[in-house]
């Protein structure tokens, strides 16, 4: 298949002039042409994470519009509703992870998110892992509050009555003659809080089964998928299946397009099992972009031509005034609590690189946990947290309680664990190799650590040999020494597959409260990276253990209490309420 593509600024999308768009001269006209080719436009969004209102580049509330504000469903609503009438056929799709990330979720649960989505008029939605953070019952309540919105996920199987009735593997749009399949990351059971009876099947198998069923029961040839599994997994899915031409993804917060810092092309094109092209698109995170791709299908369901580009939602984008007024009204009950100034920072406490290397906000949070426990446990050696639990940068200037809760929204508690040096080496090797040494399964987050521990690794080495050295309090790790350290209850319970689960621990204060106290002690804050996690050349030292499926890497069961909707709750009890309800689990 040959594509003739050139860069074109879409006249219908003049507000995205900063983005390049792809255009094919083979595009004949909209609708079905004389050759039976069919044209349709797709709009899609993913990983909004309760950012109902506009936000700063760090992901926290937009308090300095002059520095740029992004997203917000009032802007998204205006953009989509002003664009869709220009096309004969279009679909507007939500790729999951509406839950978790701001006080709109922490305070109201899924209530206001559902009210917002009902006004956006999505045509279909798949479920992200964070939709399960409050368990199946809370998700069932959320789904029940949605009106005329098909929920699709081919690999999710729940015994909850509402979810079992509501979740379908795919949805067929008769008017457009197209089927959309949904799928959710298989890691959800270990990174969120679904019921024990809820299972998440293999996405590739689930999607292929859905394709085969659609083709056996209908005359549909045009098949697409909305997939909350991540950009890399999307490419694996495309390569391992047949009959799927378009994937609109989420979960990995991947920026695609021709803008600065993009990780790939929009669309990314890979070949499937039949050596046919599959188009993959995704729209970053938090609603900063709305994805837009226009495709032409031939009668066999293959894509002949395409054009499109992510639409950047900035503070120059017009808002839907009615929806924005509602969102601002919803802020009222928690606004005073969120705006409380806890201290100041002389530099940005950066989150953007935490999943790749040492980051300043990771250092700061881990040090807060270490110092907190050191006050009452003299033998504690260091602290370790998952990088994925750090959700937003805290910008230079005043540090508000809202910024803390946006950066660390999950309400995790501090716990103390003990491991011998051999088991600790295996844990850290698993993180650097991205595969748990003991069970062989994927480790789904990088880490951040406090003072007291120094880690060196070589990413070029083979898996299970990437870790080069570990020092605890300036001394080489000793295989037989017992090391006490602090971490989070989520990790101790097996979250992100870093530790082997255990319940042998005592739950201490919550993460956000520990950080709040630390900010007061250290203000004005200034944090610089100290080389706690270093990439180096070389191999492990000879005294370090060889990773083997042995030893114990302790942990604790994930929290099971769930945040409830909090409509009408009084500001006087908000502080205690937010801390109680922010019991959740984390990942992208």
Secondary structure in CASP SS format (residue, H / E / C, confidence):
PFRMAT SS
TARGET T0000
AUTHOR 0000-0000-0000
METHOD secondary structure of the structure
MODEL  1
X C 1.00
X C 1.00
X C 1.00
X C 1.00
X E 1.00
X E 1.00
X E 1.00
X C 1.00
X C 1.00
X C 1.00
X H 1.00
X H 1.00
X H 1.00
X H 1.00
X H 1.00
X H 1.00
X C 1.00
X C 1.00
X C 1.00
X C 1.00
X C 1.00
X E 1.00
X E 1.00
X E 1.00
X C 1.00
X C 1.00
X C 1.00
X C 1.00
X C 1.00
X C 1.00
X E 1.00
X E 1.00
X C 1.00
X C 1.00
X C 1.00
X C 1.00
X C 1.00
X E 1.00
X E 1.00
X E 1.00
X E 1.00
X E 1.00
X E 1.00
X E 1.00
X E 1.00
X C 1.00
X C 1.00
X C 1.00
X C 1.00
X C 1.00
X C 1.00
X C 1.00
X C 1.00
X C 1.00
X E 1.00
X C 1.00
X C 1.00
X C 1.00
X C 1.00
X C 1.00
X E 1.00
X C 1.00
X C 1.00
X C 1.00
X H 1.00
X H 1.00
X H 1.00
X C 1.00
X C 1.00
X E 1.00
X C 1.00
X C 1.00
X H 1.00
X H 1.00
X H 1.00
X H 1.00
X H 1.00
X H 1.00
X H 1.00
X H 1.00
X H 1.00
X H 1.00
X H 1.00
X H 1.00
X C 1.00
X C 1.00
X C 1.00
X C 1.00
X C 1.00
X E 1.00
X E 1.00
X E 1.00
X E 1.00
X E 1.00
X C 1.00
X C 1.00
X C 1.00
X C 1.00
X C 1.00
X C 1.00
X C 1.00
X C 1.00
X H 1.00
X H 1.00
X H 1.00
X H 1.00
X H 1.00
X H 1.00
X C 1.00
X C 1.00
X H 1.00
X H 1.00
X H 1.00
X H 1.00
X H 1.00
X H 1.00
X H 1.00
X H 1.00
X H 1.00
X H 1.00
X C 1.00
X C 1.00
X C 1.00
X E 1.00
X E 1.00
X C 1.00
X C 1.00
X C 1.00
X H 1.00
X H 1.00
X H 1.00
X H 1.00
X C 1.00
X C 1.00
X H 1.00
X H 1.00
X H 1.00
X H 1.00
X H 1.00
X H 1.00
X H 1.00
X H 1.00
X H 1.00
X H 1.00
X H 1.00
X C 1.00
X C 1.00
X C 1.00
X C 1.00
X E 1.00
X E 1.00
X E 1.00
X C 1.00
X C 1.00
X C 1.00
X E 1.00
X E 1.00
X C 1.00
X C 1.00
X C 1.00
X H 1.00
X H 1.00
X H 1.00
X H 1.00
X H 1.00
X H 1.00
X E 1.00
X E 1.00
X C 1.00
X E 1.00
X E 1.00
X E 1.00
X E 1.00
X C 1.00
X C 1.00
X C 1.00
X C 1.00
X E 1.00
X E 1.00
X E 1.00
X E 1.00
X E 1.00
X E 1.00
X E 1.00
X C 1.00
X C 1.00
X C 1.00
X H 1.00
X H 1.00
X H 1.00
X H 1.00
X C 1.00
X C 1.00
X C 1.00
X C 1.00
X C 1.00
X C 1.00
X C 1.00
X E 1.00
X E 1.00
X C 1.00
X C 1.00
X H 1.00
X H 1.00
X H 1.00
X H 1.00
X H 1.00
X H 1.00
X H 1.00
X H 1.00
X H 1.00
X H 1.00
X H 1.00
X H 1.00
X H 1.00
X H 1.00
X H 1.00
X C 1.00
X C 1.00
X C 1.00
X C 1.00
X E 1.00
X E 1.00
X E 1.00
X E 1.00
X E 1.00
X E 1.00
X E 1.00
X C 1.00
X C 1.00
X H 1.00
X H 1.00
X H 1.00
X H 1.00
X H 1.00
X H 1.00
X H 1.00
X H 1.00
X H 1.00
X H 1.00
X C 1.00
X C 1.00
X C 1.00
X C 1.00
X C 1.00
X E 1.00
X E 1.00
X E 1.00
X E 1.00
X E 1.00
X C 1.00
X C 1.00
X C 1.00
X C 1.00
X C 1.00
X E 1.00
X C 1.00
X C 1.00
X C 1.00
X C 1.00
X C 1.00
X C 1.00
X C 1.00
X E 1.00
X C 1.00
X C 1.00
X C 1.00
X E 1.00
X E 1.00
X E 1.00
X E 1.00
X C 1.00
X C 1.00
X C 1.00
X C 1.00
X C 1.00
X E 1.00
X E 1.00
X E 1.00
X E 1.00
X E 1.00
X E 1.00
X C 1.00
X C 1.00
X C 1.00
X C 1.00
X C 1.00
X C 1.00
X E 1.00
X E 1.00
X E 1.00
X E 1.00
X E 1.00
X E 1.00
X E 1.00
X E 1.00
X E 1.00
X C 1.00
X C 1.00
X C 1.00
X C 1.00
X C 1.00
X E 1.00
X E 1.00
X E 1.00
X E 1.00
X E 1.00
X E 1.00
X C 1.00
X C 1.00
X E 1.00
X E 1.00
X C 1.00
X E 1.00
X C 1.00
X C 1.00
X C 1.00
X C 1.00
X C 1.00
X C 1.00
X H 1.00
X H 1.00
X H 1.00
X H 1.00
X H 1.00
X H 1.00
X H 1.00
X H 1.00
X H 1.00
X H 1.00
X H 1.00
X H 1.00
X H 1.00
X H 1.00
X H 1.00
X H 1.00
X H 1.00
X H 1.00
X C 1.00
X C 1.00
X E 1.00
X E 1.00
X E 1.00
X E 1.00
X E 1.00
X C 1.00
X C 1.00
X C 1.00
X E 1.00
X C 1.00
X C 1.00
X C 1.00
X C 1.00
X C 1.00
X C 1.00
X C 1.00
X C 1.00
X C 1.00
X C 1.00
X H 1.00
X H 1.00
X H 1.00
X H 1.00
X H 1.00
X H 1.00
X H 1.00
X H 1.00
X H 1.00
X H 1.00
X H 1.00
X H 1.00
X H 1.00
X H 1.00
X H 1.00
X C 1.00
X C 1.00
X C 1.00
X C 1.00
X C 1.00
X E 1.00
X E 1.00
X E 1.00
X E 1.00
X E 1.00
X E 1.00
X E 1.00
X H 1.00
X H 1.00
X H 1.00
X C 1.00
X C 1.00
X C 1.00
X C 1.00
X E 1.00
X C 1.00
X C 1.00
X E 1.00
X E 1.00
X E 1.00
X E 1.00
X H 1.00
X H 1.00
X H 1.00
X H 1.00
X H 1.00
X H 1.00
X H 1.00
X C 1.00
X C 1.00
X C 1.00
X C 1.00
X C 1.00
X E 1.00
X E 1.00
X E 1.00
X E 1.00
X E 1.00
X E 1.00
X E 1.00
X E 1.00
X H 1.00
X H 1.00
X H 1.00
X H 1.00
X H 1.00
X H 1.00
X H 1.00
X H 1.00
X H 1.00
X H 1.00
X H 1.00
X H 1.00
X H 1.00
X C 1.00
X E 1.00
X C 1.00
X C 1.00
X C 1.00
X C 1.00
X C 1.00
X C 1.00
X E 1.00
X C 1.00
X C 1.00
X C 1.00
X C 1.00
X E 1.00
X E 1.00
X E 1.00
X C 1.00
X C 1.00
X C 1.00
X E 1.00
X E 1.00
X E 1.00
X E 1.00
X E 1.00
X C 1.00
X C 1.00
X C 1.00
X C 1.00
X C 1.00
X C 1.00
X C 1.00
X C 1.00
X C 1.00
X E 1.00
X E 1.00
X E 1.00
X E 1.00
X E 1.00
X E 1.00
X C 1.00
X C 1.00
X E 1.00
X E 1.00
X C 1.00
X C 1.00
X C 1.00
X C 1.00
X C 1.00
X E 1.00
X E 1.00
X E 1.00
X E 1.00
X E 1.00
X E 1.00
X E 1.00
X H 1.00
X H 1.00
X H 1.00
X H 1.00
X C 1.00
X C 1.00
X H 1.00
X H 1.00
X H 1.00
X C 1.00
X C 1.00
X C 1.00
X C 1.00
X C 1.00
X C 1.00
X C 1.00
X C 1.00
X C 1.00
X E 1.00
X E 1.00
X E 1.00
X E 1.00
X H 1.00
X H 1.00
X H 1.00
X H 1.00
X H 1.00
X H 1.00
X H 1.00
X H 1.00
X H 1.00
X H 1.00
X H 1.00
X H 1.00
X C 1.00
X C 1.00
X E 1.00
X C 1.00
X C 1.00
X C 1.00
X C 1.00
X C 1.00
X C 1.00
X C 1.00
X E 1.00
X E 1.00
X E 1.00
X C 1.00
X C 1.00
X C 1.00
X C 1.00
X C 1.00
X C 1.00
X C 1.00
X C 1.00
X C 1.00
X C 1.00
X C 1.00
X C 1.00
X C 1.00
X C 1.00
X C 1.00
X C 1.00
X C 1.00
X C 1.00
X C 1.00
X C 1.00
X C 1.00
X C 1.00
X C 1.00
X C 1.00
X C 1.00
X C 1.00
X C 1.00
X C 1.00
X C 1.00
X C 1.00
X C 1.00
X C 1.00
X C 1.00
X C 1.00
X C 1.00
X H 1.00
X H 1.00
X H 1.00
X H 1.00
X H 1.00
X H 1.00
X H 1.00
X H 1.00
X H 1.00
X H 1.00
X H 1.00
X C 1.00
X C 1.00
X C 1.00
X C 1.00
X C 1.00
X C 1.00
X C 1.00
END
